[in-house]
């Protein structure tokens, strides 16, 4: 644990940042694109976000179950 713990912590933090970024940022970015008039890219952004919500469940579960088991 002393050897691999810091390495796992770095990858866990990167994966958490990725999951939170893919979950929170696309709707805000789609609003910004819609305001600026890039409606096509806004629709692509919303479609990608919906695909992430539909098919990204295993990755989200991996990240958040890690927090649950780490707290035990």
Secondary structure, DSSP 8 states (H G I E B T S, - for coil): -TTTHHHHHHHHHHHHHHHHHHHHHHHHHHHHHHHHT-HHHHHHHHHHHHHHHHH-HHHHHHHHHHHHHHT-
